[in-house]
């Protein structure tokens, strides 16, 4: 894709992200991706971009983070011809799981993956909608490594550049690429 073509696609994606002031609480400007998902041209362009990143980084499996990461990662996995692995909030997956705790602004949370879904030799691309504080993405990277797999990279539609997500996540990636299609 040419630089101009890439800029055109980024512009298309950005034009389909709606600002919602004071949601979910006063003072927050929420970035709503549902108009992008409703637009087949924009959603296809996003899927193609992310699938291309997966191929470029040699991914063999794709992890999607609950919940909006599922919406993006599943069609990317289909487009790239790779398996899709959901990383869910604790207690949502049946059977044997690996669990990882992480710090939130006020407390902790936990995510899980099926223990048998990832193994040595897998190169895993993590896909999510937004990189904010980086806690969930960092925890998913730890889960992937604990399963014996390698992190091929992390790709997000949008990075909130005013939050510390990149600074928190990059050391955990140990050189694997972090790609944000849009930074706001």
Protein Blocks (a to p, Z undefined) as FASTA:
>chain_A
ZZklmmmmmmmmmmmpccdehiabehiacddfklmmmmmklmmmmmmmmmmmmmmnopab
dcdddfklmmmmmmmmmmnopacdddddehiagcjddddddddfbbcddddddfklpceh
iacddddfbdckommmmmmmmmmmmnopacfbdcdfbdcfkbcklmmmmmmnnopacddf
bdZZ
